[in-house]
Amino acid sequence: MFRIDNKGQSSAEIILIVGGLLVIILFVASYITNITNTTQESFKTLITQERDFLINKI
């Protein structure tokens, strides 16, 4: 009687999977960026402290 067309369904599933992967990638990139910024600030503070220490020692 009725034939079901699955071509559109498979395309929609692929689009949902790709969209989900993009969301996961964006969350991971945000997390890595946050870690990088925190590390950069820590190194900046450490270098400033050591520079001031060496200048005061001289």
C-alpha positions as CSV (number, residue, x, y, z in Angstrom):
1,M,0.0,0.0,0.0
2,F,2.1,2.8,1.3
3,R,5.9,2.9,0.8
4,I,8.0,4.7,3.4
5,D,10.8,6.9,2.1
6,N,13.8,6.6,4.3
7,K,16.1,8.9,2.3
8,G,15.1,12.0,4.1
9,Q,15.4,10.3,7.5
10,S,19.0,9.3,6.9
11,S,19.9,12.8,5.8
12,A,18.3,14.2,8.9
13,E,20.2,11.8,11.2
14,I,23.5,12.7,9.6
15,I,22.7,16.4,10.1
16,L,21.9,15.8,13.7
17,I,25.1,13.8,14.3
18,V,27.3,16.4,12.6
19,G,25.5,19.1,14.6
20,G,26.1,17.2,17.9
21,L,29.8,16.8,17.0
22,L,30.1,20.5,16.3
23,V,28.6,21.4,19.7
24,I,31.0,19.0,21.4
25,I,34.0,20.4,19.5
26,L,32.9,24.0,20.5
27,F,32.7,23.0,24.2
28,V,36.1,21.3,24.1
29,A,37.6,24.3,22.4
30,S,36.1,26.7,25.0
31,Y,37.5,24.5,27.8
32,I,41.0,24.4,26.2
33,T,40.9,28.2,25.6
34,N,40.1,28.7,29.3
35,I,43.0,26.5,30.4
36,T,45.4,28.3,28.0
37,N,44.3,31.7,29.3
38,T,44.7,30.6,32.9
39,T,48.2,29.1,32.2
40,Q,49.2,32.3,30.4
41,E,48.2,34.5,33.3
42,S,50.1,32.2,35.7
43,F,53.3,32.4,33.7
44,K,52.9,36.2,33.3
45,T,52.6,36.6,37.1
46,L,55.5,34.3,37.7
47,I,57.8,36.1,35.2
48,T,56.8,39.5,36.6
49,Q,57.6,38.3,40.2
50,E,61.0,36.8,39.2
51,R,61.9,39.9,37.2
52,D,61.1,42.2,40.1
53,F,63.1,39.8,42.5
54,L,66.1,40.0,40.2
55,I,65.9,43.7,39.8
56,N,65.7,44.2,43.6
57,K,68.6,41.8,44.1
58,I,70.8,43.9,41.8
